[in-house]
């Protein structure tokens, strides 16, 4: 459909060459010589863009602009004026003009303005599609050749950035291509983990990555030891691409000093990964040293009830004397210490906020059809994260905290992945219920479809009895019992889960920020 433009100017006859220039490029141009006629046209026709003279007799350009916005608030209006006075520019910008041109205008200026405000989304979409098509082969080669953790981090950074850009594209076919490449990456990443994960626990391992138990000791504590007060925000289920989605919102208040991607341990589940993060120990060592603090999967009680105690003992074990505040919530209530007395709380050496809201979104999406519609795919899930954060009490707290001279660290314990492919597993009643990993005895499964750890001690994982073993789902698989198979497959397919092996679950962000 041809783009329709309204050009309003009391000297429209002098603009005839510009109008012919546009019509030769298949634009449909209507004209008006005064504000009243322009308003009649805007009310009776649909235009894609208006060029509006600022200085007209009768109804002025600014008055006409205001009335156009009353009728069509989303119609882009480009103000054209002879004046370069700052006050006029400020007034026009405040009235939400799309652009501002100074007379005399030339055809290229006009064409550029049209492309910017009418064709921008299409042009960006086409450019993004073209650029990704060129990058596709290079990324594919990197995926096929990756044999180290750092190479996988580089690949994921590129894929996450492309995912953010392609989410804005109108080209559904290129989005499908990206989804396929992401699946290919996860397939190869799963092979990499199966071949290398257990070796990372060898004392002489050359290329083992930073993992959950080392984050506090290697990154957080050294920041405190340099004399900084630290606010550590651990957002449950927080993926690297979700960080990319909110970083521009944070940018006016905080400057990124350090951004890393580290590896969550397996299982990529809160019970294991977050306890390892705070304790500085692998789950097997937690169970050995602090048996009262470790709750096995089949036990019917909270699995993360002792995070503060584990962190306190971690600090003490390293001979440090930090003043610590710890708080866990899914919403910051005015009555909570962080909500009511932030300045005083931040006087501690280390203030920890464990924030569970994204985890709540993931669970709600599984259980509520409305939430599935709101976060129907990866792009919608990321968009929902951004929208939530922009209006959240967490963002308000971070904005206020930026005025208190602390260092902000944002990280997580694990990510999450949208599961699609069911894998049958048989286990007894004591087998764990997580869809991405199973802990139990007498597990029956196809070994080619999972990562199996028959000797949990090799992965520094606890076992409930002598014959316990673990299996982990790969890529976007999820583990389902044969009983009521079809019901559970339909219920859980396309839900966001964690606990297994995928780039999105294991490669997670650590970001240190300094207030502006």
N, C-alpha and C positions, 0 to 999 in steps of 0.2 A: 504494500500500500504506500502511495506517495506521501511524503512528509508535507504537512500543511502549515504554512507560516502566515502570521498576521504582522504587517508592518504599518506602524502608526507614526505619521509625521505630517505636520502642517505644510511642509514643502515637499510632498511626496513626488511631485513631477520631476524634481532634480535627482531623484533616486532611481529613475527609470532604468538606467544602465545596470544598476545593481540587481534590480528585479529581473531583468532579462537574463543576466548572468545566472541567477538561481533557477529560473524556469528552464534554461538550457540544460541544467543538471537534474531535471525532473522534479524539482520542488514546486509545489502549488502555493502561490503567493497571493493573499488578499491584502487590500490596502484600506486605510482610513486616514482622514486628514484631521480628525479631532477625537477627543476622548469619548464623547457621547456615542459617536458612530462605532468606535472601537468596542465599547461596552455592549452595544447591541449585537455586534458580530460575535463577540466572545460568548454571549448568552445563547445565541442561536446556532453556532457552529462549534465543531471540535478542532482545536488547533494544537500543534505539537510545540510551537514556540512563538513568542511575541517579541518583535523589536519595537521599542517604545521610546519616542522622542521625549526628552525631559522638559524641554521649554516649548510649550504650545499655548496659544491663546485659549481663553475659555477654561475648560477643565485641564489643569496642568498635568504633566507627566506623573508627578508623585501622587496626585489625587486619583488619576486613572489607574495607576499601579495598585493603590489600596483597594479600589473597587473591583479590579480584576481578581485580586487575591481573595476577596470576599466570595466571588462567584466560583472561581476555579483555583483553590489554594495550591494545587500541585502543578499548575501550568507554569513552565519556566518563562520568565520575562527578562529580556536583555535591555538595559537602559542605555540609550544613546544620547549624548549631550555635548554641547560645546564647552561647558564649564568644567574646570578641573579643581573647583573648590572642594576642600576636604569635607566641609560640612554637608555638601550635597551628596558626596560619595557615602559618608557615614549614614545619612538618612536613607539612601537607597538600599545600602547593604542591610541596614536594620529592618527594612521592609521586605527583606528576603528576595532581592533580585537574584537571578541566576548568573548574570555577568554585567559588565560595565564597559562601554566603548566610548571613546572620545572622538568627536567629529574633527576632521572629515574621516570617514571610515573607508577602507578599501575592500574590494571583493574577497581577498584572502582572509581578512579579519572576520568578515561575515561568515564565510564558509567554515572557518575554524570554530567559531562560536556555535554554529549549528551542529558540527560534528561533536563538539564537547558536550552539548546539552541534549541532543536528540539521539546521536549515534554512539555515545560513549560506551554504554554497556555492551552493545553489539561489537564495537571495535575491540574493546578489552577482551571480550569472550573469544573473538576470532584470533586475536594476538596470543592469548593464553593457550588456546587450542594448538595453534601453530607452533608455539615455543615448546609445549609439552611433547608434541609429535616428534620434534627434533631431539628432545632430551630422552625420550622413551628408550631408544636403542642404547644410549650411553648408560642409563640406569640399569637396563637389563644386563649389560655386560658386567657392571659392578656387582649386581646380585649374583651372577653366575660365578664370579671370581672371589667373592668375599670369604676370607678365612681367618679374620680376627675380629674381636669385639669392636675395636675402633672403626674398622671398615663398616660394620653394621650400623654403628652410630651415625656415620657420614651418610649412609644410604637412607636411614630413617629420617634424618634431618631434611634431606632433599624430598623424600616422599611426603612428609608432613607438610612442607611448604607448598608442594604442588597440590596436595589435597585441599589446602586452604584456598588456593587460587582457582582451582577447577570447581570448587563449590559455588562460585559466582558465575560459572559458564552456563550458557543456554544449550550447549551441545551435550545431549544426554549420551550420545555414542562415545564421546571422549571420556566421560565419567565412567562408563562401563569398562573402557580400556584401562583406566586408572585402577578401578576395583580389581580387575584381573591381575595387574602388575603388583598390586598390594598383596593379593593372594599368593602370587608367585614368590614374592619376597618372604612372606611368612612360611611358605613351604620350605624354602632354602634355609631360612633362619632356624626352623625346627630341626633340620638336619645338623646345622652347626651346633645347636645346643645339645643334641643327643650325643654328638661326637666329643664335645669339649666341657660340658658343665661339670662333670665329676672331677675332671682334671684341675679345675680351678681351686679345689680344696687341697691340692698337693702343695707342700711347703716350698717346693722349688719351681712352681708354675711361673713361667716367664711373662705371660700376657693375660693373667687373670684381671678382670675389671674391678673397679670399685663396686662393692656390693653392699647390701643393706646394713650388715653389722659394722661396717667401717665408716659410714657417712658421718656420724656424730664425731668420732675420734679424728678423722682425717680432714673434715671440712668445717663443721660447726664449732667445735671446741677451739681450734686455732683462731677463729674469728673473735671469739670471746677473749682469748689470751692476749690478743693485740690491744685490749682495752675497750672493746666495743660492747655495748649492751645489745643483746640480740633478741629479736622477736622471730621465733620459728613457727611458721604456719604449715602444718601437715594436712593437706587436703586429700581425703580418702578418694581413691579411684581417679586420680587426676592424671590425665595423659599429657604427653608432650604437645600434641596438636591443640589441646585445650589451653595450654600455656600460651601458645602462639595466638590463640583467639582473644586473649584478654590483655596481652602485654601492652598494647597501645593505650588501653584504658589506664593502666598503672603509670605509663611513661610520664605524665605531667607531674607526678609526685615522687617517683623513685627512678633512679638510674641503675641499670643493670651493671654490676661490677664483675659478676662471674655467672656463666651459664654452662652447666654440664648435664650430661645424660649418664646416669648410673644404672646398674642392673639390680632389679629386685631379685631376691632369692626365690626359689621354688619351695612350696607352692606360692604363687603370686596372690596370696590371700591375706587378709588383715591379721588373722590369728598368728600367722607365721612371719610375714614380712614386717609388720609394724612392731611386733615384739622384738624382732631382730634389730630393727632400726634403733629403738630406744635402749635396748639392753647392751648393744655392742657384741652380742653373742648369737651364734646360730641356734635354732630351736632345740637341737639335741643338748647343747651346752646349757641352755636355759633350764631344760627339764632336769639335767644332772645337778646343777648348782643351786637352783631355786625350784625344787619340785612342787612347792605349794603355789607357785606362780604359773605353772604350766597346766592347761586344761586340754585334755584330748578331745578330738573331734566329736566322739560319740557321747561325751558327757553333756548333760543338759544344764548348762550354765554359761554365763558370759565368757568369751574367750580372750577378751582384752581388758580385764578388770584391773591389771596390775602394771599398766604402762608407766605410771608415775614412779612406782616403787622400783621398777627395772631401770628407769633412767637415773633415779637417785643413786642406786647402787653402782651404775656404770660410772657416774661422776666420781663417786667415792673411791671406786676401784682404781681409778687413774690418779688418785691423790689430789683432786681438785676441790675447791671450796666455793663453788658457785652458789649464789642465791637463786633459787629456782621458783618459778610460778608455772603451774600446769593446769590447763583447762581443756575440757573436751565437750563439744556441743555440735548441734546441727543448726543452731541459730543463737546469736549473741543477745541474750536478754539484758535489759537495763539493770536488773538486779545482780548480774554476774560481775565478778571483779573486773574483767576486761571491759564490760559494758558500762560500769558505773565509775570506775576509777582508773582509767587507762594510764594516766601519767604516773600514778604511784606504782602500778603493776610493772611498768617498763623500767622502773628503777632497779629491778632485779637483773642479775647478770644474764639470765636466760629465761625468757617468757615463752612458753610453748602453748600453742593453740592447735588442737586437733579438730578439724572441721569436717563434718560428715555429710554435708548437704548433697554433694554430687553422688555419693553412695545412695542417699535417699532417692534422688532422681532415678538412678539405675533400677532400684527395686520397684519404685512406683511405675516405671515404664513396663516392667514385667507384669505387674498386677493390674494395671489400669489401661483400658483401651484408649482413653483420652490421651494419656501420656505417650502411648505408642504412636498416636497420630502426630503429636507435637514433636516427637523425636523419631521420625519414621526411618531415617537412615543416618549414616555417619555425618553428613553435612548438617542435617537438622539437629543432631545431638550436639555437635560443636556449637551451632548457632544458639541452641537453648542454653548451653553453658555460659556463653558470652552474655546473653540477655539476663540470665539470673545474676551473674556476677555484677553487671553494671548497676543493678538495682538492689544489691544485697547489703545486709548489715556488715558482712565481711569487708566489702569494698569501702564502706563508710569508715570502718575501723582502721583500715590501712591508710586511708587519706588522712585521718586524724593522727595516726602514729607517725606519719612522715614529719610532723612538726616537733617530735620529741627526740630527735637526734640518735635514733637507734639504727642498727642494721636489721634489715628484713630478709629473712630466708624463706622462700616458698619451695616446698617439695611435697612428696607423697610417699606412700609405702608400696603402691603398685598401680598399674593401669587397668584397663578393661577392654574387652573386644566383643563385637557383635557376632554371636555364634549362629551358624547356619546348618552344619552337617552333623547329624546324630551318629554316634558310635555306640554299639551295644556292649554293655559290661554286665557281668553277673557277679554278685557278692552277697555275703550273709547280712544279717540284720545290723551288725555292728559297723558295717562299711560306712564311711563318711558320705554325706549327701551332696557335696559340692559337685557341680556339673563339669568343672574343668580339671578336677583331680579326684582321685579316690585313694583313701587309706583304709586298708583292711587285710584280712587273711582270706585265702581261698578265692582270690579274684580270678575271674575267667574273662579273657579278652583276646583280641587279635593283636599280638605284640608289634606287628608292623604299623599299626594305626596309632600307637601311643609311645611315650617315653616311659619306660619302666625302670624303677629303682627297687630291685629285689632286696638289696642290702641298704636300708635307710641310713645306716651310720656312714656310708660312703658320701651321702649328700648332707651329712650332719643333721639328719632329721630324727626325731624321736619315734619310737614305735610302742604301740600299746601292748603288744605281746611278741613273743619270739618270732612268730611267722608273719608278722605284719610286713606289707610292702606298699609302695606308692606307684601309681600310674598318673601320667599327665597328658591331657588332651593337647593336640597340636593345632596350630592355625586357627580356623574358625569352627573346629569340631566341638561337640559337647557330648558328655557321657550319659547314657540313658539305660535304665534297666529294661529287660524285655517285658516285665509286667506293666500293663497299661501303656505300652510303648507309643502307640499312635497319639494318645492323649498328651503325654508329656512332650513328645516331639513337637506337636502343634502349639503347645503352651509356651515352650521355651525357645523355639526357633526364632531368630531375629531379636533376641533379647541380649542385653549387654551383661557379660559374665566375666569373672576373673578367677584365677587359681592355676591356670595352665601356662602354656608356652606360646607366646606370640610377641611380635615386636611391640605392639601397643601395651601389653601387660608388663613386659620385662624392662623395656628401655624407657626410663622415666626421668622427669626433669628435676634438677636441683638448681635453683636460681638465687643468687645473693644480690641484694639491692641496697643502694645508699640513698638517703633522702636528698632531694634537690634543694 
